[in-house]
Amino acid sequence: MASARGVSVRRRLRIRPRRRPRQPRTPGWPQRVSSQVLLMLLAVVTGVTAVATGLFLAPFSEQLDDQASRRALAIAQATAAEPGLDDLLTDGAGPTRNGPVQHLAERIRHATGASYIVVLDTRGIRWSHAEPDRIGHRVSTDPGPALAGREVHHIDEGTLGRSARGKVPLRDEAGKVVGAVSVGIAYDSVRDRFTRAVPGLLAYAGAALGVGALAALLVFRRLQKRTHDLAFSDITALLAEREAVLHGIREGVVALDTAGRIRLVNDEAQRLLDLDKQHIGLSPQEALGPGRTAKVLAGEVPGSDLLSVSGGRVLVANRMPTEDGGAVATLRDRTELERLGRELDGSQGLIDALRAQDHEHANRMHILLGLLQLGMVEDAVDYLSEAVGAHRATAEQVSEHIHDPMLAALLVGKATVAAERSVALRIAPGTLLPDCLVDPPELATVLGNLVDNALDAAAGSPGARVTVALVPGTGPAPTGLTLRVSDSGPGIPPEHHEAVFTEGWSTKEPPAHGRRGLGLALVRRLAERHGGTARVGRGPDGGAEFTVVLPEALHPERGPADVTQRP
């Protein structure tokens, strides 16, 4: 069931989700994410283009007005600088239609393209005009600023309509103001320049709008592909379902990005791997440290249903790449299953041993019956005493050196299995384990794994034997414990001394209930969790010798009293 649930989760994370029924639509407004983004991008591009065009046209119009008025001012300045013009205004002849002032002004007007050039005296009377009938009349606009000696330019309304005007004072050789020159340029010409510039500007704006629309279309296509053409309501529902699935399933899920960094860890993965939010963004090696679990998550170990050990837990991991170049790894806790499997193996061994003892007991009963029928009573008594004493001696030997009841019972049971397999299980001299263990179940796991491996290695060898030593530390309050298990088997080559503690490494055929290669890895992890070490070397009997050092295995306050009080 767990495997099927894991496959379902992986498929859900990888396969394109089914499209849900659409929510009621807003009239005229699309529901798909990509379509909404396209409309918003087009609106933004159009708005920005329109605003930019308007912001350009507004100062452009003012700039044209300023240029026209300055041009008029420049023409007025050039006219006022004409030699003898001041004398013509002060000779007393007065303004006339065909006077020299009119001829001079008209010549300059035709040469510059101005609408009019008006020369006026200090009374504001015109001496020249584009319409000769207006000569001799007072000007229609206030000449005060120019007659006061100031130059002005602006857009104003006059007798010839709206125009860009420039006015300058006319001075004699002494610098006295004797009149003024007013020049006007028809505003229609300024407006024509502005009108002629608008189509070109709109063409540029249209081209910019087209480029923006094309970019928006490209974004739309890419977003449509990336979001699988989903609506916002679909994405919201998928996110809610994803959170419910990830944090509700009893399998660990770890998602990695394209760079191999952790980007998502659900609650079960945090529990199994001892991770938290601060590990997000780190690589598996940085978050978990070197080891098989980090290699499996990083994709360095190929295959499916890969076994690893993390924090004393046996995990089954599967890793699947995702379309974006990342990966999703699922983890299942197999610790309890492995424990039950090992208990099943131990129970099967005990059953085999009991079956063998049943046959042996039947044989002994037959021998005893035969001796009694032959009248050999004393021989029968001796034979029975010897058979009973052998089993009692084994139990007494174990209890004499091992005071913890759990470990003592474990070794007595292992001795029975060893006898069935023709292997002698011995307690090494100097072994003395007090009944003050900090964690008896974990030490039983370590000892049971090592003894099982030693029995498998020694079985079939000449003089097959396994030796167990449990030596507490020294001092007034010892807390350390050294555990050694050696056998008479073929041993382990030096180049494999580290590999034997790797998850999945084994020379034996896997059992029916699972895989091998976890016992020694679990032994090392348990030892390291208690601050100890586990190593292997060559033993005194020629086979392998496993040594586990646990610095904090005994209660210091109970150790000495327990050792002295027990026999």
Secondary structure, DSSP 4 states (H G I P E B T S, - for coil): -HHHHHHHHHHHHHSPPPPPPPPPPPTT---BHHHHHHHHHHHHHHHHHHHHHHHHHHHHHHHHHHHHHHHHHHHHHHHHTSTTHHHHHHSS----TTSHHHHHHHHHHHHHT-SEEEEEETT-BBS--SSGGGTTSBPSS--HHHHTT--EEEEEEETTEEEEEEEEEEE-TTS-EEEEEEEEEEHHHHHHHHHHHHHHHHHHHHHHHHHHHHHHHHHHHHHHHHTTT-BHHHHHHHHHHHHHHHHHSSSEEEEE-TTS-EEEE-HHHHHHHT--GGGTTS-HHHHH-SSHHHHHHHT-S-SSSEEEEETTEEEEEEEEE-TTS-EEEEEEE-HHHHHHHHHHHHHHHHHHHHHHHHHHHHHHHHHHHHHHHTT-HHHHHHHHHHHHHHHHHHHHHHHHHB--HHHHHHHHHHHHHHHHTT-EEEEPTT--B-S-BS-HHHHHHHHHHHHHHHHHHHTTSTT-EEEEEEEE--SSS---EEEEEEESS----GGGTTGGGSTT--SSPPPTTS-SS-HHHHHHHHHHHTT-EEEEEE-TTSSEEEEEEETT-B-TTTHHHHHHH--
